[in-house]
């Protein structure tokens, strides 16, 4: 990311710059933040940590921050410039949640940032923040008893439509627990490449290097880094193909499919190959894995990862999974994975911006798309073969609803319970795999195994 020279060493101004791009472009924060940090700016490690803290913290608490801004701005909140609003959000996040940062310092930095990024609006920023400092102690949230939806929207920073959906689907207490878990900082989780090493060896190696590590509770391949002496993304073990950054629930999806050596396997929406390389490891490079995607850049990244990981069984194919003519040309397979495009509402701990980008009409567009892809994938399953439909969403309409519609239209498929290796606490009575941040400490994932008769 090209940075204006005046921003390069200011973590607060850089945070506002990233948040402005997240809003204007509908972009994800993680690649923008990684781009800034990889440029070497800001230089000081404490400032780099502060930048990360501000970006993710502001996104996670944006509902609360906007509630405060709207009460301390003496004009029409709808007319407030988005760039000015992000300056105010970052400042108020520090005042409210950064105990080591004095309030006056947060305000002074916000005024300075306004002079750089919103010339002529520095006096407005100063006035709103001074009003907030005087009135924060007396602010009252919506009452949790008479207005539970409004209370969760503000206190736990989720959009109203989503809170209403979750209360309707899961009940008030489950919805509250899910919202609360979404605002927690997720663990830094890695998957071990069993083609090259073992989890026991990697745990020992990382401990020798000064990391505080533990094995994941659900995935047999995962490691959690608790305390690190160096930025964990810079681990040489990642570059060497020994470790991959991957949430624990995501690591369980290939175990759900349970491919065997010698089989022919299709990963239809392969992306950059996190699950593809895992399938190769479970198959011990025996058999064939076709990794299909409609984005050439993703497949190039996948091929690079596969080489680094020693995943020799993988080959790639450019395929539009929504086109039945494209998928049928791939042939038939013993096992097919459809890790479908979805809302991502199970990953709000890691991608808090999704809750502000996604709309209710946008969510409604997902199930028809997922259903088309699943139907096309079914034609690639040989008789007696297995089809796995998975998402990183907790929404019933993207999960149970899509599977129910598919089974009604495809009587030659029937549900199948996960293999015993999949932790029992992640499998419901109906036999579907589910994880939730507030129940399992992982991202929210769904998986349904379907066998062709």
N, C-alpha and C positions, 0 to 999 in steps of 0.2 A: 504494500500500500504506500503510495507517495504521500508524504506528510508535509504540511506547511512548516517551514523552518522554525516559526515561532512556537510550534507545539511540541517539538521533538523531545524536550526534557521535562515537560510538565505532565505528570500523571493525571491530574484532574482535567486539564484541557484535552488530553488524548482520550480520556474516558468519554467526554462529551462528544468529541469527534467520531468515535466509534458508535456511540448511541445514535447520533444523527444519521449515520449511514445505515444502521439497523432499521431505523424508522423509514428513511427515505427510499431504501432499496428493498425492503423486506428481507434483508440479509440475516445470516446467522452471525452471532457475536464471536463464536469460537475461531473461525478462520480469519476474521478481521483482527482479533486480538493476537492470534498467533503471528500474523503478518507484521504487526507493529513490533512485537517482542523479538521476532527473528531479525528485524532491522537493527537491533542493538540499542533501541531507544525505548524507554529511558534507560540510562546506563546503570544507575545504582540499583542493586538488587531489592532494596526496600521500596524504591519507587515502582519497580516492576511488579512487586507483590501488591502494592497499593492500587496500581492500575487494574489488575485482575479483580481485586476486591471490589473496586468501585463499579466496574462494568457489570459483573454478575450480581452484586448486591443491589444495584439500582434496578436492574431488570426484574429481580425476584420480588422487590417491594414496591414496584411501580404503582400499583393500585393505591396503596397507603400514601405514597408520596404525592400522587395526583390529588387525593382527597385533601391533603394538607395545603397544597398549592392553591387549590380552588377556594379554600376558606380564607387564605391570607392575601389573595390578589383582589384588589378592590375594583376590578373591572369585570368584563365578561370573560370567564375562563376559556370559552370556545375561541376567542380571538387571540389567545396567547400564542406567539410564534413557537413552533415545535423546537427550534434550536434553543430558545430562551427557556422553554420548559425543561429541556434536558440539563441545562446549566443548573436550574433550580432543583431538579431531582437529585443530581449528584451532590449538591451542597446539603440538602436536607437529609440525604442518606447518611452523610458523615455526621451531621448534628445528632441524628436519631440513633445511629448504630455504631459509630466509630468512637469508642470511649477514649482512645488515646489522642484524638484530634480535637483541639479546642474549637468551640463553636465559632469564635471570632476569626480563627484561621480559615475555617471552611467558607465563611462569608467573604473574607478578603480575597481568597483564591477564586471564588465564584465571580466576584466583580472583575477581577483581572481577566478571567476567562471570557467574560462578556465583552470586554474591550477588544479581545483578539477575534472572537468568533461572531459576536453580535454587536458591532459598533453602534453606539448611540442608545443601547439598551442597558448599559451598566447601572444607571441610576434606578431603573425599574427593578432590576435584579436585587440591588442593595435594599430598596424599600420593602420588597416582598419578604426577603429573608429577615430583615430587622423586625417586621411585623410577626413573623413566625417565631423568632427567638423570644419575643415578649408574650406570645399567646400559646405556645406549645403545651405548657403544663395544664391549661384549662380545656384543651380540646376533648370533645366527647365523640366516640365512635357510635355507629348505629347499635341499638340495643340487641344483644344476642337472643333474647327471648321473644320480643315483639317483632324483630326484623332479622331473623337468622341469616337470610341470604345477604342482606346489606352488610351485616357484621362480618361475614366471611369475605365478602368482596373487598372490604377495607382492611380488616385486621390481618388477613392472610393473602391479600393481593391476588385475587383471581377475577376474571371478568364475570359479570352477572349471569350471562347466558350459560356459561360453563358450570358455575356453582349450582344453578337451578337444575341442569341436566344431571349432575352428580348426586344431588339430593334425591331427585326422582329415581335414579337407578340404584343407588347404594344406601340411601337413608342419610339423615343429618349427621350422625356421629361418624360414620365412615367417610362422608364427604369432608367433614372437618379434619379428620386425621389425614386424608389424602392431600388436602390443601396444605396442611402443616408440613407434611413430608416433602412436598414439592419445593418448599423454601429452604430445605436443608442442603448443606454442601455435600455432594455425593462423594463416596470414596474413590480414590484413584485405583482403578482395577485393571489388571493385565491378564492376558491369557498366555500360557506357556506353549511353545511349539514342541509338541511331543515327537515330531520328526527328528529333532536335533538334541533334545535334552528332556529332563523330567522336572516336575514341580519341586520335588525334594531338593534337587541339585540347585535350582534357581533360588529357592528360599535361602539355602545355605550361602550361595554366592552373594546375594543382595545383602544379607546380614553382615557378611565380611566387609562389604563396601560401605557399611554404616547406615543402611536403611532399616527402619522398623517395619517388619513385614509380617503378614499372617496369611494362611491359606483361606480361600473363600469357603463358606459353609455349604453352599449348594452345588457349585460347579467343581468338578474334580480337576479342572485345568487352570483355575484362577488363583491370582495372588493380589492381595490388597496392600498398597503402600500406605502406611500410617504417617510416619515422619521420615522426611528425606533430607539428606545433607546437600542435595543438588536438585535443580529442576528435573522432575521425573520424566518429562517429555524428551529430555536430552540423554536419556540412558543409552549407552552404546549397545546394550542388549537388544534394544528395539531396532536400531539400524542394522544389527547383525542377524536379524530374523529369529531371535530366540524368544522375544516377547512381542505382544501386540496389545495396544490399548483397546479394551473391550469390556462393556458392562457384564456383570455376572449373569444376568438373565439372558442376554444375547448369546452368551457362551453355551447355554443349555439347549438352544434351538437345534444345532446339529446332533446333539445327543438324543433329542426327541425323534429325529428322522432315523437315527441309528443305522447308517450305511455300513455295508460289509465289503471287505476286500473282494475285488473281482466284479463288483456290480457296476452298472452304468447309471450315473446320477446326473440330474439336471438341476442347476441353481438358476432359476429363470430370471430373477431380478437381483443379479449378483452384486451390483454396485461396485465398490472398490475391493471386495473380496474377503471381508472379515470372516464370514461364514464359509465361503468357498475353501479357504485354506484350512479351516477347521475340519471340514468334511474330508479333505485329503489326508489330514493327520489321523482321523478315526479309521480311514480305510488303509492306512499305512502305505499310501501311494499305489495300492493295488486296484485295478479297474480304471474307469474313465469318468472324469467330471467335466461336464460342459457348463461353463459359466457364461450366461447370456445377459446382455443388457443393451439398451438402445443408445448408450452414450459412449462414444469411442474413448473419450478422456478417462472415464471410469475404468474401461477395460484395459487401457494402457497402464493405469495405476495398479490394477489387479494383477496383470502379467508381471509387473515389477515386484510386487509383494510375493507372488507365487515363486519367482526365481529366488528371492532372498530367503524364503521359507523352505526351499527345497521341495515344493509341492509339485512333483513331476507329473501327477495324473491329471492336471488341469489344462484344458484348452478353452479358448474364448470364442464367442460368436456374437455378432451384432444382430440383435433381434428386438423388434417391437412386440412386447408381450401382449399388447392389446389387439394385435393383428393375427387372426387365426391362421392365415396363410403363412406367416412367418414362423410361428411356433411349430406348426405341423411338419415343417421341413427339417426340424431337428431330429425327428424319429421318435422312437419310444424308449422308455427308461424304466429301470427297476424302482427308482425313487426320484421324486420331484419335489424340490423345495420352492415354494412361492413365499418369499419374504416381501410381502406386498407393500407398495407405496401407501402411506397412511398419514393420519394427522400428526403422529408423533406425540400424542398427548400422554403417553407413558414415560416420556423423557424430559419432563418439565424441570427436573432438578438440574439436568445438564444443559437444557436448551430453554431457559425461562422465557425467551422472546416469543416462542411459539404461542403462548397463551395470549399475547397481545396482537400477534399477526393473524391468527386463525379466527374466522367468523363462523357463525352458525350456518349460513349458506355454503361457506367453503367446506365445512365438515360434511354437509349433505351431498357434496359432489364425490366423496370418497367411496362409499359402498358400491355405486354402479361401476366405477372404474375397477375396484377390487374384484367384483363379481365377474367382469369380463375377463380379467387376467386369470382368475381361478378356473373359469370354464375352458380357456385356451390351454392352460396347463394340463387339464384333465385328459386332453387328447394325446398327451405325451406319455401317459402312464400305461404301461403294459398291463394286460389282465393279471390280477394277483399282485400288482405293484402298489406302491404307497405314495400318497400325495400329502404333503404337509403345508398347511396354510398358516402363516404367522404374521403378526404385526407388532409394532412397538406402541400400541394404543390400548387404553383401558375402556374405550367406548363400545357398548354393546352392539350398536349398529354396524361398526366396522368389524366386529368379531363374530359373535353368535349369529347376528342377523345375516351376514354374508354367507356363513357356513350353512345355515338353515335354508336359505334360498337356493344355494348350490345343490344340496342334497335332494331338495324337492324336484329340481330340474334334471338331476343325474341319479336315477335309481340304481345304477350299477355301482355306485360308491356307498360305503357305509362307514360310520365313525369307528375308530379303533383306539383303545386305551394306550397311553404311552408305555414304553418299556420300563421294567422295574428299576433301571438305573436312574430314571428321572425322579427327583425327590418327591415323595408322596405329598408333602405339604404344598406343592405347586399344582396339583391335579385335583380338579373338582369332581363332584359326584357324577357329572355328565361325561367325564373323561377328557375334558379339555384342559390344557396347560394354561395357567395364569399366574402372573406375579404382579405385585403392587409395591410401590415405594414404602408405604406405611406398614405393610405386613411382612415383607421379605427383605427390606433394605436394598432393593435393586430397582432398576427401571421397570416400568409396567409393560409386560409382554403377554401375548396370547398365542397359543398354538393349537391347531386341530389336526389330528392324524386321520386321513381318510383312505380307505383301502378299496381298490377296484376289484370287484368280484370276478 
